[in-house]
Amino acid sequence: MAPLPKSKRSTARKGRSLVSKMRTFSKLVKCVNCGKTKLPHKTCKYCKK
């Protein structure tokens, strides 16, 4: 059998985990060519530049 968690994760702890993940995606920049938001140092998925 697979190991099971010892106790339930509280809603506050789950929320803190989700917020920390969401903060990493908040750093978006505008594409110079089309003006849509994109991740920095990545190509734009709309105009491919």
PDB file of N, H, CA, C and O in Angstrom:
ATOM      1  N   MET A   1       0.826  -1.183   0.000  1.00  0.00           N
ATOM      2  CA  MET A   1       0.000   0.000   0.000  1.00  0.00           C
ATOM      3  C   MET A   1       0.872   1.248   0.000  1.00  0.00           C
ATOM      4  O   MET A   1       1.984   1.254   0.528  1.00  0.00           O
ATOM      5  N   ALA A   2       0.345   2.289  -0.598  1.00  0.00           N
ATOM      6  H   ALA A   2      -0.559   2.284  -1.027  1.00  0.00           H
ATOM      7  CA  ALA A   2       1.066   3.555  -0.663  1.00  0.00           C
ATOM      8  C   ALA A   2       0.981   4.286   0.676  1.00  0.00           C
ATOM      9  O   ALA A   2       0.012   4.113   1.414  1.00  0.00           O
ATOM     10  N   PRO A   3       1.988   5.101   0.994  1.00  0.00           N
ATOM     11  CA  PRO A   3       1.933   5.855   2.249  1.00  0.00           C
ATOM     12  C   PRO A   3       0.847   6.927   2.202  1.00  0.00           C
ATOM     13  O   PRO A   3       0.581   7.514   1.153  1.00  0.00           O
ATOM     14  N   LEU A   4       0.228   7.173   3.351  1.00  0.00           N
ATOM     15  H   LEU A   4       0.445   6.696   4.204  1.00  0.00           H
ATOM     16  CA  LEU A   4      -0.840   8.158   3.458  1.00  0.00           C
ATOM     17  C   LEU A   4      -0.376   9.341   4.299  1.00  0.00           C
ATOM     18  O   LEU A   4       0.493   9.181   5.155  1.00  0.00           O
ATOM     19  N   PRO A   5      -0.943  10.534   4.069  1.00  0.00           N
ATOM     20  CA  PRO A   5      -0.559  11.683   4.895  1.00  0.00           C
ATOM     21  C   PRO A   5      -0.986  11.487   6.351  1.00  0.00           C
ATOM     22  O   PRO A   5      -2.017  10.870   6.622  1.00  0.00           O
ATOM     23  N   LYS A   6      -0.196  12.009   7.280  1.00  0.00           N
ATOM     24  H   LYS A   6       0.642  12.510   7.060  1.00  0.00           H
ATOM     25  CA  LYS A   6      -0.477  11.836   8.700  1.00  0.00           C
ATOM     26  C   LYS A   6      -1.695  12.635   9.146  1.00  0.00           C
ATOM     27  O   LYS A   6      -2.471  12.170   9.982  1.00  0.00           O
ATOM     28  N   SER A   7      -1.868  13.836   8.593  1.00  0.00           N
ATOM     29  H   SER A   7      -1.238  14.213   7.915  1.00  0.00           H
ATOM     30  CA  SER A   7      -3.004  14.664   8.994  1.00  0.00           C
ATOM     31  C   SER A   7      -3.464  15.502   7.803  1.00  0.00           C
ATOM     32  O   SER A   7      -2.761  15.622   6.799  1.00  0.00           O
ATOM     33  N   LYS A   8      -4.657  16.077   7.935  1.00  0.00           N
ATOM     34  H   LYS A   8      -5.228  15.979   8.750  1.00  0.00           H
ATOM     35  CA  LYS A   8      -5.246  16.880   6.865  1.00  0.00           C
ATOM     36  C   LYS A   8      -4.555  18.236   6.790  1.00  0.00           C
ATOM     37  O   LYS A   8      -4.230  18.828   7.818  1.00  0.00           O
ATOM     38  N   ARG A   9      -4.335  18.720   5.591  1.00  0.00           N
ATOM     39  H   ARG A   9      -4.599  18.239   4.755  1.00  0.00           H
ATOM     40  CA  ARG A   9      -3.772  20.056   5.413  1.00  0.00           C
ATOM     41  C   ARG A   9      -4.864  21.077   5.638  1.00  0.00           C
ATOM     42  O   ARG A   9      -5.950  20.967   5.069  1.00  0.00           O
ATOM     43  N   SER A  10      -4.588  22.063   6.458  1.00  0.00           N
ATOM     44  H   SER A  10      -3.706  22.152   6.920  1.00  0.00           H
ATOM     45  CA  SER A  10      -5.590  23.083   6.754  1.00  0.00           C
ATOM     46  C   SER A  10      -5.811  23.967   5.525  1.00  0.00           C
ATOM     47  O   SER A  10      -4.975  24.022   4.624  1.00  0.00           O
ATOM     48  N   THR A  11      -6.954  24.655   5.510  1.00  0.00           N
ATOM     49  H   THR A  11      -7.633  24.610   6.242  1.00  0.00           H
ATOM     50  CA  THR A  11      -7.267  25.528   4.371  1.00  0.00           C
ATOM     51  C   THR A  11      -6.314  26.706   4.307  1.00  0.00           C
ATOM     52  O   THR A  11      -5.989  27.179   3.218  1.00  0.00           O
ATOM     53  N   ALA A  12      -5.859  27.191   5.465  1.00  0.00           N
ATOM     54  H   ALA A  12      -6.123  26.806   6.350  1.00  0.00           H
ATOM     55  CA  ALA A  12      -4.906  28.304   5.469  1.00  0.00           C
ATOM     56  C   ALA A  12      -3.572  27.880   4.867  1.00  0.00           C
ATOM     57  O   ALA A  12      -2.962  28.629   4.104  1.00  0.00           O
ATOM     58  N   ARG A  13      -3.125  26.681   5.211  1.00  0.00           N
ATOM     59  H   ARG A  13      -3.620  26.073   5.830  1.00  0.00           H
ATOM     60  CA  ARG A  13      -1.857  26.197   4.673  1.00  0.00           C
ATOM     61  C   ARG A  13      -1.965  25.956   3.169  1.00  0.00           C
ATOM     62  O   ARG A  13      -1.038  26.257   2.416  1.00  0.00           O
ATOM     63  N   LYS A  14      -3.098  25.414   2.741  1.00  0.00           N
ATOM     64  H   LYS A  14      -3.851  25.170   3.353  1.00  0.00           H
ATOM     65  CA  LYS A  14      -3.318  25.192   1.315  1.00  0.00           C
ATOM     66  C   LYS A  14      -3.350  26.515   0.556  1.00  0.00           C
ATOM     67  O   LYS A  14      -2.816  26.621  -0.547  1.00  0.00           O
ATOM     68  N   GLY A  15      -3.990  27.531   1.165  1.00  0.00           N
ATOM     69  H   GLY A  15      -4.424  27.445   2.062  1.00  0.00           H
ATOM     70  CA  GLY A  15      -4.072  28.847   0.538  1.00  0.00           C
ATOM     71  C   GLY A  15      -2.718  29.505   0.402  1.00  0.00           C
ATOM     72  O   GLY A  15      -2.429  30.127  -0.620  1.00  0.00           O
ATOM     73  N   ARG A  16      -1.867  29.373   1.437  1.00  0.00           N
ATOM     74  H   ARG A  16      -2.101  28.868   2.267  1.00  0.00           H
ATOM     75  CA  ARG A  16      -0.523  29.943   1.350  1.00  0.00           C
ATOM     76  C   ARG A  16       0.282  29.289   0.251  1.00  0.00           C
ATOM     77  O   ARG A  16       1.067  29.950  -0.429  1.00  0.00           O
ATOM     78  N   SER A  17       0.093  27.996   0.074  1.00  0.00           N
ATOM     79  H   SER A  17      -0.545  27.459   0.626  1.00  0.00           H
ATOM     80  CA  SER A  17       0.803  27.283  -0.979  1.00  0.00           C
ATOM     81  C   SER A  17       0.363  27.776  -2.358  1.00  0.00           C
ATOM     82  O   SER A  17       1.194  27.971  -3.245  1.00  0.00           O
ATOM     83  N   LEU A  18      -0.935  27.974  -2.535  1.00  0.00           N
ATOM     84  H   LEU A  18      -1.611  27.815  -1.815  1.00  0.00           H
ATOM     85  CA  LEU A  18      -1.440  28.435  -3.823  1.00  0.00           C
ATOM     86  C   LEU A  18      -1.006  29.860  -4.127  1.00  0.00           C
ATOM     87  O   LEU A  18      -0.688  30.182  -5.272  1.00  0.00           O
ATOM     88  N   VAL A  19      -0.989  30.719  -3.106  1.00  0.00           N
ATOM     89  H   VAL A  19      -1.247  30.458  -2.176  1.00  0.00           H
ATOM     90  CA  VAL A  19      -0.594  32.109  -3.308  1.00  0.00           C
ATOM     91  C   VAL A  19       0.865  32.187  -3.723  1.00  0.00           C
ATOM     92  O   VAL A  19       1.217  32.979  -4.597  1.00  0.00           O
ATOM     93  N   SER A  20       1.717  31.378  -3.109  1.00  0.00           N
ATOM     94  H   SER A  20       1.431  30.734  -2.399  1.00  0.00           H
ATOM     95  CA  SER A  20       3.128  31.414  -3.463  1.00  0.00           C
ATOM     96  C   SER A  20       3.342  30.938  -4.895  1.00  0.00           C
ATOM     97  O   SER A  20       4.249  31.420  -5.573  1.00  0.00           O
ATOM     98  N   LYS A  21       2.524  30.004  -5.365  1.00  0.00           N
ATOM     99  H   LYS A  21       1.787  29.612  -4.814  1.00  0.00           H
ATOM    100  CA  LYS A  21       2.632  29.563  -6.757  1.00  0.00           C
ATOM    101  C   LYS A  21       2.133  30.639  -7.706  1.00  0.00           C
ATOM    102  O   LYS A  21       2.701  30.827  -8.781  1.00  0.00           O
ATOM    103  N   MET A  22       1.076  31.348  -7.322  1.00  0.00           N
ATOM    104  H   MET A  22       0.615  31.195  -6.448  1.00  0.00           H
ATOM    105  CA  MET A  22       0.517  32.373  -8.188  1.00  0.00           C
ATOM    106  C   MET A  22       1.435  33.581  -8.303  1.00  0.00           C
ATOM    107  O   MET A  22       1.417  34.266  -9.326  1.00  0.00           O
ATOM    108  N   ARG A  23       2.228  33.856  -7.292  1.00  0.00           N
ATOM    109  H   ARG A  23       2.243  33.300  -6.461  1.00  0.00           H
ATOM    110  CA  ARG A  23       3.132  35.005  -7.342  1.00  0.00           C
ATOM    111  C   ARG A  23       4.202  34.835  -8.411  1.00  0.00           C
ATOM    112  O   ARG A  23       4.653  35.822  -8.992  1.00  0.00           O
ATOM    113  N   THR A  24       4.609  33.617  -8.675  1.00  0.00           N
ATOM    114  H   THR A  24       4.242  32.816  -8.203  1.00  0.00           H
ATOM    115  CA  THR A  24       5.667  33.406  -9.658  1.00  0.00           C
ATOM    116  C   THR A  24       5.191  33.729 -11.073  1.00  0.00           C
ATOM    117  O   THR A  24       6.000  34.078 -11.932  1.00  0.00           O
ATOM    118  N   PHE A  25       3.866  33.615 -11.327  1.00  0.00           N
ATOM    119  H   PHE A  25       3.208  33.331 -10.629  1.00  0.00           H
ATOM    120  CA  PHE A  25       3.356  33.875 -12.657  1.00  0.00           C
ATOM    121  C   PHE A  25       2.929  35.326 -12.859  1.00  0.00           C
ATOM    122  O   PHE A  25       2.524  35.692 -13.962  1.00  0.00           O
ATOM    123  N   SER A  26       3.007  36.157 -11.828  1.00  0.00           N
ATOM    124  H   SER A  26       3.337  35.860 -10.932  1.00  0.00           H
ATOM    125  CA  SER A  26       2.515  37.517 -11.943  1.00  0.00           C
ATOM    126  C   SER A  26       3.491  38.441 -12.666  1.00  0.00           C
ATOM    127  O   SER A  26       3.106  39.559 -13.010  1.00  0.00           O
ATOM    128  N   LYS A  27       4.713  38.035 -12.910  1.00  0.00           N
ATOM    129  H   LYS A  27       5.025  37.127 -12.632  1.00  0.00           H
ATOM    130  CA  LYS A  27       5.707  38.882 -13.547  1.00  0.00           C
ATOM    131  C   LYS A  27       5.599  38.759 -15.072  1.00  0.00           C
ATOM    132  O   LYS A  27       6.401  38.072 -15.705  1.00  0.00           O
ATOM    133  N   LEU A  28       4.623  39.418 -15.638  1.00  0.00           N
ATOM    134  H   LEU A  28       3.972  39.976 -15.124  1.00  0.00           H
ATOM    135  CA  LEU A  28       4.412  39.385 -17.080  1.00  0.00           C
ATOM    136  C   LEU A  28       4.833  40.720 -17.680  1.00  0.00           C
ATOM    137  O   LEU A  28       4.742  41.758 -17.025  1.00  0.00           O
ATOM    138  N   VAL A  29       5.288  40.690 -18.913  1.00  0.00           N
ATOM    139  H   VAL A  29       5.361  39.847 -19.445  1.00  0.00           H
ATOM    140  CA  VAL A  29       5.674  41.901 -19.633  1.00  0.00           C
ATOM    141  C   VAL A  29       4.879  41.980 -20.930  1.00  0.00           C
ATOM    142  O   VAL A  29       4.337  40.978 -21.396  1.00  0.00           O
ATOM    143  N   LYS A  30       4.813  43.174 -21.510  1.00  0.00           N
ATOM    144  H   LYS A  30       5.253  43.989 -21.132  1.00  0.00           H
ATOM    145  CA  LYS A  30       4.112  43.344 -22.779  1.00  0.00           C
ATOM    146  C   LYS A  30       5.027  42.984 -23.931  1.00  0.00           C
ATOM    147  O   LYS A  30       6.225  43.265 -23.906  1.00  0.00           O
ATOM    148  N   CYS A  31       4.448  42.361 -24.938  1.00  0.00           N
ATOM    149  H   CYS A  31       3.474  42.133 -24.959  1.00  0.00           H
ATOM    150  CA  CYS A  31       5.200  42.045 -26.156  1.00  0.00           C
ATOM    151  C   CYS A  31       5.431  43.344 -26.921  1.00  0.00           C
ATOM    152  O   CYS A  31       4.523  44.166 -27.048  1.00  0.00           O
ATOM    153  N   VAL A  32       6.629  43.523 -27.422  1.00  0.00           N
ATOM    154  H   VAL A  32       7.366  42.855 -27.320  1.00  0.00           H
ATOM    155  CA  VAL A  32       6.967  44.743 -28.147  1.00  0.00           C
ATOM    156  C   VAL A  32       6.229  44.792 -29.485  1.00  0.00           C
ATOM    157  O   VAL A  32       5.858  45.867 -29.957  1.00  0.00           O
ATOM    158  N   ASN A  33       6.022  43.637 -30.085  1.00  0.00           N
ATOM    159  H   ASN A  33       6.324  42.764 -29.702  1.00  0.00           H
ATOM    160  CA  ASN A  33       5.441  43.587 -31.419  1.00  0.00           C
ATOM    161  C   ASN A  33       3.912  43.719 -31.396  1.00  0.00           C
ATOM    162  O   ASN A  33       3.361  44.579 -32.082  1.00  0.00           O
ATOM    163  N   CYS A  34       3.224  42.880 -30.618  1.00  0.00           N
ATOM    164  H   CYS A  34       3.671  42.181 -30.060  1.00  0.00           H
ATOM    165  CA  CYS A  34       1.762  42.873 -30.661  1.00  0.00           C
ATOM    166  C   CYS A  34       1.110  43.508 -29.435  1.00  0.00           C
ATOM    167  O   CYS A  34      -0.077  43.831 -29.487  1.00  0.00           O
ATOM    168  N   GLY A  35       1.842  43.701 -28.329  1.00  0.00           N
ATOM    169  H   GLY A  35       2.806  43.439 -28.287  1.00  0.00           H
ATOM    170  CA  GLY A  35       1.297  44.360 -27.153  1.00  0.00           C
ATOM    171  C   GLY A  35       0.604  43.442 -26.161  1.00  0.00           C
ATOM    172  O   GLY A  35       0.127  43.922 -25.133  1.00  0.00           O
ATOM    173  N   LYS A  36       0.528  42.148 -26.422  1.00  0.00           N
ATOM    174  H   LYS A  36       0.915  41.758 -27.257  1.00  0.00           H
ATOM    175  CA  LYS A  36      -0.090  41.211 -25.479  1.00  0.00           C
ATOM    176  C   LYS A  36       0.919  40.838 -24.403  1.00  0.00           C
ATOM    177  O   LYS A  36       2.125  40.993 -24.590  1.00  0.00           O
ATOM    178  N   THR A  37       0.417  40.344 -23.273  1.00  0.00           N
ATOM    179  H   THR A  37      -0.563  40.218 -23.121  1.00  0.00           H
ATOM    180  CA  THR A  37       1.320  39.985 -22.183  1.00  0.00           C
ATOM    181  C   THR A  37       1.968  38.631 -22.438  1.00  0.00           C
ATOM    182  O   THR A  37       1.363  37.728 -23.015  1.00  0.00           O
ATOM    183  N   LYS A  38       3.212  38.516 -21.992  1.00  0.00           N
ATOM    184  H   LYS A  38       3.704  39.250 -21.522  1.00  0.00           H
ATOM    185  CA  LYS A  38       3.971  37.282 -22.159  1.00  0.00           C
ATOM    186  C   LYS A  38       4.945  37.155 -21.012  1.00  0.00           C
ATOM    187  O   LYS A  38       5.183  38.119 -20.284  1.00  0.00           O
ATOM    188  N   LEU A  39       5.512  35.970 -20.842  1.00  0.00           N
ATOM    189  H   LEU A  39       5.318  35.187 -21.433  1.00  0.00           H
ATOM    190  CA  LEU A  39       6.540  35.772 -19.837  1.00  0.00           C
ATOM    191  C   LEU A  39       7.849  36.394 -20.309  1.00  0.00           C
ATOM    192  O   LEU A  39       8.153  36.336 -21.501  1.00  0.00           O
ATOM    193  N   PRO A  40       8.628  36.985 -19.411  1.00  0.00           N
ATOM    194  CA  PRO A  40       9.888  37.585 -19.835  1.00  0.00           C
ATOM    195  C   PRO A  40      10.875  36.527 -20.316  1.00  0.00           C
ATOM    196  O   PRO A  40      10.886  35.401 -19.817  1.00  0.00           O
ATOM    197  N   HIS A  41      11.693  36.896 -21.277  1.00  0.00           N
ATOM    198  H   HIS A  41      11.685  37.810 -21.682  1.00  0.00           H
ATOM    199  CA  HIS A  41      12.719  36.041 -21.872  1.00  0.00           C
ATOM    200  C   HIS A  41      12.123  34.848 -22.616  1.00  0.00           C
ATOM    201  O   HIS A  41      12.808  33.842 -22.796  1.00  0.00           O
ATOM    202  N   LYS A  42      10.884  34.932 -23.046  1.00  0.00           N
ATOM    203  H   LYS A  42      10.327  35.750 -22.900  1.00  0.00           H
ATOM    204  CA  LYS A  42      10.239  33.879 -23.821  1.00  0.00           C
ATOM    205  C   LYS A  42       9.649  34.497 -25.078  1.00  0.00           C
ATOM    206  O   LYS A  42       9.392  35.700 -25.125  1.00  0.00           O
ATOM    207  N   THR A  43       9.435  33.673 -26.097  1.00  0.00           N
ATOM    208  H   THR A  43       9.644  32.695 -26.060  1.00  0.00           H
ATOM    209  CA  THR A  43       8.794  34.180 -27.307  1.00  0.00           C
ATOM    210  C   THR A  43       7.302  34.325 -27.082  1.00  0.00           C
ATOM    211  O   THR A  43       6.704  33.589 -26.296  1.00  0.00           O
ATOM    212  N   CYS A  44       6.711  35.277 -27.775  1.00  0.00           N
ATOM    213  H   CYS A  44       7.197  35.875 -28.413  1.00  0.00           H
ATOM    214  CA  CYS A  44       5.272  35.507 -27.671  1.00  0.00           C
ATOM    215  C   CYS A  44       4.548  34.396 -28.408  1.00  0.00           C
ATOM    216  O   CYS A  44       4.909  34.070 -29.539  1.00  0.00           O
ATOM    217  N   LYS A  45       3.520  33.801 -27.782  1.00  0.00           N
ATOM    218  H   LYS A  45       3.226  34.066 -26.863  1.00  0.00           H
ATOM    219  CA  LYS A  45       2.822  32.691 -28.425  1.00  0.00           C
ATOM    220  C   LYS A  45       1.818  33.164 -29.463  1.00  0.00           C
ATOM    221  O   LYS A  45       1.268  32.344 -30.199  1.00  0.00           O
ATOM    222  N   TYR A  46       1.564  34.476 -29.540  1.00  0.00           N
ATOM    223  H   TYR A  46       2.010  35.142 -28.942  1.00  0.00           H
ATOM    224  CA  TYR A  46       0.622  35.002 -30.521  1.00  0.00           C
ATOM    225  C   TYR A  46       1.316  35.430 -31.806  1.00  0.00           C
ATOM    226  O   TYR A  46       0.869  35.078 -32.898  1.00  0.00           O
ATOM    227  N   CYS A  47       2.408  36.188 -31.687  1.00  0.00           N
ATOM    228  H   CYS A  47       2.771  36.474 -30.800  1.00  0.00           H
ATOM    229  CA  CYS A  47       3.073  36.672 -32.905  1.00  0.00           C
ATOM    230  C   CYS A  47       4.390  35.943 -33.186  1.00  0.00           C
ATOM    231  O   CYS A  47       5.013  36.187 -34.219  1.00  0.00           O
ATOM    232  N   LYS A  48       4.823  35.057 -32.291  1.00  0.00           N
ATOM    233  H   LYS A  48       4.317  34.858 -31.452  1.00  0.00           H
ATOM    234  CA  LYS A  48       6.033  34.231 -32.456  1.00  0.00           C
ATOM    235  C   LYS A  48       7.308  35.052 -32.577  1.00  0.00           C
ATOM    236  O   LYS A  48       8.245  34.636 -33.259  1.00  0.00           O
ATOM    237  N   LYS A  49       7.362  36.230 -31.918  1.00  0.00           N
ATOM    238  H   LYS A  49       6.601  36.568 -31.365  1.00  0.00           H
ATOM    239  CA  LYS A  49       8.591  37.036 -31.933  1.00  0.00           C
ATOM    240  C   LYS A  49       9.053  37.341 -30.562  1.00  0.00           C
ATOM    241  O   LYS A  49      10.073  38.009 -30.389  1.00  0.00           O
TER     242      LYS A  49
END
